[in-house]
Amino acid sequence: MPARLVVLISGSGSNLQAILDAIRARYLDAQVVLVISNRQAAFGLERAQKAGIPTRVHPLKPYRDAGRSREEYDADLAALVREAAPDWVVLAGWMHILSQAFLRHFPYRVVNLHPALPGQFPGATAIADALAAFQSGQIKKTGVMVHLVPDEQVDRGPVIASEEAPIYATDTLESLTNRMHQVEHRVLVGALARLIQGDE
Ligand code: GRF
């Protein structure tokens, strides 16, 4: 049986697209059964719809406006995900820190992609942080990792796969980001293949 993946996105969904392309190319023995975004405007939703995959939008703002907690938001998100009975929950460009109210439902089954090497530059500006560190001579390269999300630490956990990416003196944030996306797509698909094979 193909592995059931629920993919959480917040933006363009280029990593979601890499997963869909790998499935279509029969590289990944998986099916994306649901895509959830926390942002209505996420282009990744269009990518999912074009591929005939069910989508849901689960924004945080209504919870904030109603004075409801992040834990309530996370618990409701978990209920949406559980309905799809995933083997793996893939955070692919997902820009919201998940609490145990979500994670406890999927122990060691949540997988996060982060555009930095293990232990480096946690948070939402990892690529910009790496470029700045390179320009101030602190690092010579950066990279991408995919890790399990066992707890609420941000962008830290058991590493499934990682790959270095070069930074050049001529790099701008845009040129480095483009290069990082290419690496992300490779590392994410490779990590999922490893996890899925490990399950079989
Ligand atoms: C990627 O760098 C991802 O790691 C970060 O958001 C960016 C957008 O990814 N969290 P995608 O194109 O939406 O997959």
py3Dmol code that shows the C-alpha trace and the ligand (Angstrom):
import py3Dmol

protein = """\
ATOM      1  CA  MET A   1       0.000   0.000   0.000  1.00  0.00           C
ATOM      2  CA  PRO A   2       1.391   3.453  -0.831  1.00  0.00           C
ATOM      3  CA  ALA A   3       2.259   5.506   2.245  1.00  0.00           C
ATOM      4  CA  ARG A   4      -0.425   8.077   3.108  1.00  0.00           C
ATOM      5  CA  LEU A   5       1.034  11.586   3.353  1.00  0.00           C
ATOM      6  CA  VAL A   6      -0.663  14.687   4.713  1.00  0.00           C
ATOM      7  CA  VAL A   7       1.336  17.757   3.652  1.00  0.00           C
ATOM      8  CA  LEU A   8       1.147  21.064   5.533  1.00  0.00           C
ATOM      9  CA  ILE A   9       2.132  24.204   3.610  1.00  0.00           C
ATOM     10  CA  SER A  10       2.074  27.978   4.028  1.00  0.00           C
ATOM     11  CA  GLY A  11       3.397  29.295   0.723  1.00  0.00           C
ATOM     12  CA  SER A  12       4.360  28.490  -2.842  1.00  0.00           C
ATOM     13  CA  GLY A  13       4.356  24.720  -2.287  1.00  0.00           C
ATOM     14  CA  SER A  14       7.407  24.010  -4.452  1.00  0.00           C
ATOM     15  CA  ASN A  15       8.342  21.257  -2.002  1.00  0.00           C
ATOM     16  CA  LEU A  16       4.824  19.830  -2.217  1.00  0.00           C
ATOM     17  CA  GLN A  17       5.263  19.868  -5.990  1.00  0.00           C
ATOM     18  CA  ALA A  18       8.541  17.964  -5.662  1.00  0.00           C
ATOM     19  CA  ILE A  19       6.693  15.276  -3.680  1.00  0.00           C
ATOM     20  CA  LEU A  20       3.892  15.086  -6.272  1.00  0.00           C
ATOM     21  CA  ASP A  21       6.422  14.853  -9.118  1.00  0.00           C
ATOM     22  CA  ALA A  22       8.334  12.086  -7.319  1.00  0.00           C
ATOM     23  CA  ILE A  23       5.110  10.145  -6.775  1.00  0.00           C
ATOM     24  CA  ARG A  24       4.151  10.509 -10.414  1.00  0.00           C
ATOM     25  CA  ALA A  25       7.640   9.355 -11.420  1.00  0.00           C
ATOM     26  CA  ARG A  26       7.111   6.289  -9.201  1.00  0.00           C
ATOM     27  CA  TYR A  27      10.139   7.274  -7.135  1.00  0.00           C
ATOM     28  CA  LEU A  28       8.005   7.615  -4.003  1.00  0.00           C
ATOM     29  CA  ASP A  29       5.613   4.782  -3.098  1.00  0.00           C
ATOM     30  CA  ALA A  30       3.181   7.250  -1.556  1.00  0.00           C
ATOM     31  CA  GLN A  31       0.011   9.211  -2.029  1.00  0.00           C
ATOM     32  CA  VAL A  32      -0.728  12.713  -0.790  1.00  0.00           C
ATOM     33  CA  VAL A  33      -4.181  12.288   0.739  1.00  0.00           C
ATOM     34  CA  LEU A  34      -4.654  15.841   2.037  1.00  0.00           C
ATOM     35  CA  VAL A  35      -2.950  19.256   1.818  1.00  0.00           C
ATOM     36  CA  ILE A  36      -3.594  21.798   4.560  1.00  0.00           C
ATOM     37  CA  SER A  37      -2.462  25.421   4.502  1.00  0.00           C
ATOM     38  CA  ASN A  38      -2.659  27.992   7.275  1.00  0.00           C
ATOM     39  CA  ARG A  39      -2.885  30.685   4.586  1.00  0.00           C
ATOM     40  CA  GLN A  40      -5.711  30.948   2.086  1.00  0.00           C
ATOM     41  CA  ALA A  41      -3.419  32.627  -0.443  1.00  0.00           C
ATOM     42  CA  ALA A  42      -0.839  29.800  -0.490  1.00  0.00           C
ATOM     43  CA  PHE A  43      -0.130  28.926  -4.134  1.00  0.00           C
ATOM     44  CA  GLY A  44       0.552  25.379  -2.973  1.00  0.00           C
ATOM     45  CA  LEU A  45      -3.218  24.964  -2.612  1.00  0.00           C
ATOM     46  CA  GLU A  46      -3.562  25.466  -6.374  1.00  0.00           C
ATOM     47  CA  ARG A  47      -0.854  22.881  -6.986  1.00  0.00           C
ATOM     48  CA  ALA A  48      -2.798  20.385  -4.845  1.00  0.00           C
ATOM     49  CA  GLN A  49      -6.125  21.178  -6.481  1.00  0.00           C
ATOM     50  CA  LYS A  50      -4.562  20.793  -9.936  1.00  0.00           C
ATOM     51  CA  ALA A  51      -3.384  17.337  -8.850  1.00  0.00           C
ATOM     52  CA  GLY A  52      -6.883  16.459  -7.614  1.00  0.00           C
ATOM     53  CA  ILE A  53      -5.823  16.340  -3.962  1.00  0.00           C
ATOM     54  CA  PRO A  54      -8.267  17.432  -1.232  1.00  0.00           C
ATOM     55  CA  THR A  55      -7.236  20.687   0.447  1.00  0.00           C
ATOM     56  CA  ARG A  56      -8.218  22.483   3.624  1.00  0.00           C
ATOM     57  CA  VAL A  57      -7.339  25.974   4.883  1.00  0.00           C
ATOM     58  CA  HIS A  58      -6.888  26.241   8.643  1.00  0.00           C
ATOM     59  CA  PRO A  59      -6.055  29.871   9.511  1.00  0.00           C
ATOM     60  CA  LEU A  60      -4.900  30.960  12.947  1.00  0.00           C
ATOM     61  CA  LYS A  61      -6.493  34.430  12.843  1.00  0.00           C
ATOM     62  CA  PRO A  62     -10.076  33.393  13.804  1.00  0.00           C
ATOM     63  CA  TYR A  63      -8.631  31.719  16.926  1.00  0.00           C
ATOM     64  CA  ARG A  64      -6.661  34.844  17.810  1.00  0.00           C
ATOM     65  CA  ASP A  65      -9.673  37.113  17.138  1.00  0.00           C
ATOM     66  CA  ALA A  66     -11.837  34.922  19.383  1.00  0.00           C
ATOM     67  CA  GLY A  67      -9.199  34.875  22.126  1.00  0.00           C
ATOM     68  CA  ARG A  68      -8.737  31.134  21.633  1.00  0.00           C
ATOM     69  CA  SER A  69      -5.349  29.540  22.270  1.00  0.00           C
ATOM     70  CA  ARG A  70      -2.709  28.154  19.928  1.00  0.00           C
ATOM     71  CA  GLU A  71      -3.268  24.814  21.624  1.00  0.00           C
ATOM     72  CA  GLU A  72      -6.908  24.875  20.521  1.00  0.00           C
ATOM     73  CA  TYR A  73      -5.785  25.740  17.002  1.00  0.00           C
ATOM     74  CA  ASP A  74      -3.254  22.902  17.058  1.00  0.00           C
ATOM     75  CA  ALA A  75      -5.760  20.408  18.486  1.00  0.00           C
ATOM     76  CA  ASP A  76      -8.299  21.267  15.773  1.00  0.00           C
ATOM     77  CA  LEU A  77      -5.564  20.970  13.139  1.00  0.00           C
ATOM     78  CA  ALA A  78      -4.676  17.532  14.521  1.00  0.00           C
ATOM     79  CA  ALA A  79      -8.322  16.449  14.194  1.00  0.00           C
ATOM     80  CA  LEU A  80      -8.312  17.515  10.512  1.00  0.00           C
ATOM     81  CA  VAL A  81      -5.094  15.589   9.891  1.00  0.00           C
ATOM     82  CA  ARG A  82      -6.230  12.482  11.775  1.00  0.00           C
ATOM     83  CA  GLU A  83      -9.324  12.237   9.562  1.00  0.00           C
ATOM     84  CA  ALA A  84      -6.964  11.554   6.660  1.00  0.00           C
ATOM     85  CA  ALA A  85      -5.246   8.726   8.600  1.00  0.00           C
ATOM     86  CA  PRO A  86      -1.691   9.657   7.528  1.00  0.00           C
ATOM     87  CA  ASP A  87       1.383   7.475   7.801  1.00  0.00           C
ATOM     88  CA  TRP A  88       3.480  10.671   7.729  1.00  0.00           C
ATOM     89  CA  VAL A  89       2.702  14.341   8.315  1.00  0.00           C
ATOM     90  CA  VAL A  90       5.067  16.418   6.167  1.00  0.00           C
ATOM     91  CA  LEU A  91       5.773  20.071   7.066  1.00  0.00           C
ATOM     92  CA  ALA A  92       6.819  21.428   3.663  1.00  0.00           C
ATOM     93  CA  GLY A  93       7.247  25.170   3.943  1.00  0.00           C
ATOM     94  CA  TRP A  94       4.885  25.192   6.942  1.00  0.00           C
ATOM     95  CA  MET A  95       5.393  28.418   8.895  1.00  0.00           C
ATOM     96  CA  HIS A  96       3.746  27.751  12.253  1.00  0.00           C
ATOM     97  CA  ILE A  97       5.369  26.228  15.323  1.00  0.00           C
ATOM     98  CA  LEU A  98       3.329  23.196  16.396  1.00  0.00           C
ATOM     99  CA  SER A  99       2.729  22.450  20.078  1.00  0.00           C
ATOM    100  CA  GLN A 100       2.268  19.079  21.710  1.00  0.00           C
ATOM    101  CA  ALA A 101      -1.495  19.649  21.313  1.00  0.00           C
ATOM    102  CA  PHE A 102      -0.781  18.635  17.701  1.00  0.00           C
ATOM    103  CA  LEU A 103       2.417  16.596  17.905  1.00  0.00           C
ATOM    104  CA  ARG A 104       1.181  14.166  20.562  1.00  0.00           C
ATOM    105  CA  HIS A 105      -1.235  12.693  18.028  1.00  0.00           C
ATOM    106  CA  PHE A 106       1.537  11.748  15.598  1.00  0.00           C
ATOM    107  CA  PRO A 107       4.519  10.593  17.673  1.00  0.00           C
ATOM    108  CA  TYR A 108       7.650  10.404  15.488  1.00  0.00           C
ATOM    109  CA  ARG A 109       5.523  10.739  12.383  1.00  0.00           C
ATOM    110  CA  VAL A 110       5.888  14.468  11.809  1.00  0.00           C
ATOM    111  CA  VAL A 111       8.649  15.379   9.355  1.00  0.00           C
ATOM    112  CA  ASN A 112       9.981  18.914   8.890  1.00  0.00           C
ATOM    113  CA  LEU A 113      12.041  20.439   6.115  1.00  0.00           C
ATOM    114  CA  HIS A 114      14.356  23.250   7.156  1.00  0.00           C
ATOM    115  CA  PRO A 115      16.686  25.231   4.905  1.00  0.00           C
ATOM    116  CA  ALA A 116      19.752  25.035   7.157  1.00  0.00           C
ATOM    117  CA  LEU A 117      22.214  22.391   8.355  1.00  0.00           C
ATOM    118  CA  PRO A 118      21.476  20.555  11.630  1.00  0.00           C
ATOM    119  CA  GLY A 119      21.795  22.880  14.593  1.00  0.00           C
ATOM    120  CA  GLN A 120      22.157  26.022  12.451  1.00  0.00           C
ATOM    121  CA  PHE A 121      19.816  28.976  11.992  1.00  0.00           C
ATOM    122  CA  PRO A 122      16.465  27.764  13.412  1.00  0.00           C
ATOM    123  CA  GLY A 123      13.427  29.867  12.557  1.00  0.00           C
ATOM    124  CA  ALA A 124      11.840  31.535   9.590  1.00  0.00           C
ATOM    125  CA  THR A 125      14.853  33.448   8.224  1.00  0.00           C
ATOM    126  CA  ALA A 126      17.387  30.644   7.968  1.00  0.00           C
ATOM    127  CA  ILE A 127      18.464  31.396   4.404  1.00  0.00           C
ATOM    128  CA  ALA A 128      18.949  35.122   5.062  1.00  0.00           C
ATOM    129  CA  ASP A 129      20.774  34.279   8.304  1.00  0.00           C
ATOM    130  CA  ALA A 130      23.132  31.936   6.451  1.00  0.00           C
ATOM    131  CA  LEU A 131      23.875  34.559   3.786  1.00  0.00           C
ATOM    132  CA  ALA A 132      24.659  37.147   6.464  1.00  0.00           C
ATOM    133  CA  ALA A 133      26.879  34.671   8.355  1.00  0.00           C
ATOM    134  CA  PHE A 134      28.714  33.882   5.096  1.00  0.00           C
ATOM    135  CA  GLN A 135      29.206  37.552   4.279  1.00  0.00           C
ATOM    136  CA  SER A 136      30.649  38.161   7.756  1.00  0.00           C
ATOM    137  CA  GLY A 137      33.034  35.232   7.297  1.00  0.00           C
ATOM    138  CA  GLN A 138      31.405  32.997   9.939  1.00  0.00           C
ATOM    139  CA  ILE A 139      30.491  30.126   7.602  1.00  0.00           C
ATOM    140  CA  LYS A 140      31.635  28.897   4.202  1.00  0.00           C
ATOM    141  CA  LYS A 141      28.515  26.896   3.246  1.00  0.00           C
ATOM    142  CA  THR A 142      24.987  26.154   4.324  1.00  0.00           C
ATOM    143  CA  GLY A 143      22.527  23.374   3.549  1.00  0.00           C
ATOM    144  CA  VAL A 144      19.148  21.758   4.036  1.00  0.00           C
ATOM    145  CA  MET A 145      17.886  19.147   6.439  1.00  0.00           C
ATOM    146  CA  VAL A 146      14.825  17.026   7.024  1.00  0.00           C
ATOM    147  CA  HIS A 147      14.190  15.970  10.605  1.00  0.00           C
ATOM    148  CA  LEU A 148      11.546  14.367  12.777  1.00  0.00           C
ATOM    149  CA  VAL A 149       9.594  16.704  15.047  1.00  0.00           C
ATOM    150  CA  PRO A 150       9.291  14.906  18.389  1.00  0.00           C
ATOM    151  CA  ASP A 151       8.747  18.029  20.475  1.00  0.00           C
ATOM    152  CA  GLU A 152       8.242  21.779  20.413  1.00  0.00           C
ATOM    153  CA  GLN A 153      11.891  22.677  19.734  1.00  0.00           C
ATOM    154  CA  VAL A 154      11.986  24.798  16.579  1.00  0.00           C
ATOM    155  CA  ASP A 155      13.701  23.161  13.583  1.00  0.00           C
ATOM    156  CA  ARG A 156      15.503  20.566  15.721  1.00  0.00           C
ATOM    157  CA  GLY A 157      15.070  16.804  15.977  1.00  0.00           C
ATOM    158  CA  PRO A 158      16.457  13.478  14.745  1.00  0.00           C
ATOM    159  CA  VAL A 159      17.918  14.198  11.296  1.00  0.00           C
ATOM    160  CA  ILE A 160      16.652  11.942   8.491  1.00  0.00           C
ATOM    161  CA  ALA A 161      18.649  13.545   5.676  1.00  0.00           C
ATOM    162  CA  SER A 162      20.727  16.641   5.013  1.00  0.00           C
ATOM    163  CA  GLU A 163      22.737  18.062   2.143  1.00  0.00           C
ATOM    164  CA  GLU A 164      25.231  20.915   2.003  1.00  0.00           C
ATOM    165  CA  ALA A 165      24.702  23.824  -0.342  1.00  0.00           C
ATOM    166  CA  PRO A 166      27.435  26.212  -1.461  1.00  0.00           C
ATOM    167  CA  ILE A 167      27.236  29.975  -0.940  1.00  0.00           C
ATOM    168  CA  TYR A 168      29.094  32.233  -3.383  1.00  0.00           C
ATOM    169  CA  ALA A 169      30.446  35.746  -2.874  1.00  0.00           C
ATOM    170  CA  THR A 170      28.198  36.855  -5.720  1.00  0.00           C
ATOM    171  CA  ASP A 171      25.071  35.425  -4.078  1.00  0.00           C
ATOM    172  CA  THR A 172      22.054  37.530  -3.352  1.00  0.00           C
ATOM    173  CA  LEU A 173      19.226  36.332  -1.093  1.00  0.00           C
ATOM    174  CA  GLU A 174      17.325  35.464  -4.261  1.00  0.00           C
ATOM    175  CA  SER A 175      20.112  33.443  -5.897  1.00  0.00           C
ATOM    176  CA  LEU A 176      20.834  31.563  -2.673  1.00  0.00           C
ATOM    177  CA  THR A 177      17.129  30.927  -2.038  1.00  0.00           C
ATOM    178  CA  ASN A 178      16.699  29.526  -5.542  1.00  0.00           C
ATOM    179  CA  ARG A 179      19.675  27.224  -5.045  1.00  0.00           C
ATOM    180  CA  MET A 180      18.344  26.142  -1.636  1.00  0.00           C
ATOM    181  CA  HIS A 181      14.952  25.254  -3.096  1.00  0.00           C
ATOM    182  CA  GLN A 182      16.603  22.885  -5.587  1.00  0.00           C
ATOM    183  CA  VAL A 183      18.440  21.214  -2.702  1.00  0.00           C
ATOM    184  CA  GLU A 184      15.279  21.130  -0.572  1.00  0.00           C
ATOM    185  CA  HIS A 185      13.336  19.294  -3.249  1.00  0.00           C
ATOM    186  CA  ARG A 186      16.058  16.616  -3.489  1.00  0.00           C
ATOM    187  CA  VAL A 187      16.567  16.214   0.260  1.00  0.00           C
ATOM    188  CA  LEU A 188      12.849  16.125   1.105  1.00  0.00           C
ATOM    189  CA  VAL A 189      12.040  13.465  -1.484  1.00  0.00           C
ATOM    190  CA  GLY A 190      15.098  11.424  -0.503  1.00  0.00           C
ATOM    191  CA  ALA A 191      14.194  11.610   3.190  1.00  0.00           C
ATOM    192  CA  LEU A 192      10.603  10.545   2.532  1.00  0.00           C
ATOM    193  CA  ALA A 193      11.803   7.616   0.399  1.00  0.00           C
ATOM    194  CA  ARG A 194      14.001   6.514   3.300  1.00  0.00           C
ATOM    195  CA  LEU A 195      11.189   6.818   5.861  1.00  0.00           C
ATOM    196  CA  ILE A 196       8.689   5.015   3.643  1.00  0.00           C
ATOM    197  CA  GLN A 197      11.127   2.181   2.887  1.00  0.00           C
ATOM    198  CA  GLY A 198      11.786   1.908   6.612  1.00  0.00           C
ATOM    199  CA  ASP A 199       8.062   1.393   7.158  1.00  0.00           C
ATOM    200  CA  GLU A 200       7.643  -1.391   4.616  1.00  0.00           C
TER     201      GLU A 200
END
"""
ligand_1 = """\
14
GRF
C 11.201 26.770 1.925
O 12.497 27.346 2.063
C 10.863 26.021 3.189
O 11.929 25.328 3.762
C 10.464 27.179 4.049
O 9.558 27.866 3.196
C 10.146 27.882 1.880
C 9.055 27.719 0.889
O 8.871 26.413 0.534
N 9.922 26.791 5.291
P 7.710 25.973 -0.536
O 8.113 26.512 -1.895
O 6.430 26.623 -0.050
O 7.700 24.489 -0.501
"""
view = py3Dmol.view(width=600, height=400)
view.addModel(protein, "pdb")
view.setStyle({"model": 0}, {"cartoon": {"style": "trace"}})
view.addModel(ligand_1, "xyz")
view.setStyle({"model": 1}, {"stick": {}})
view.zoomTo()
view.show()
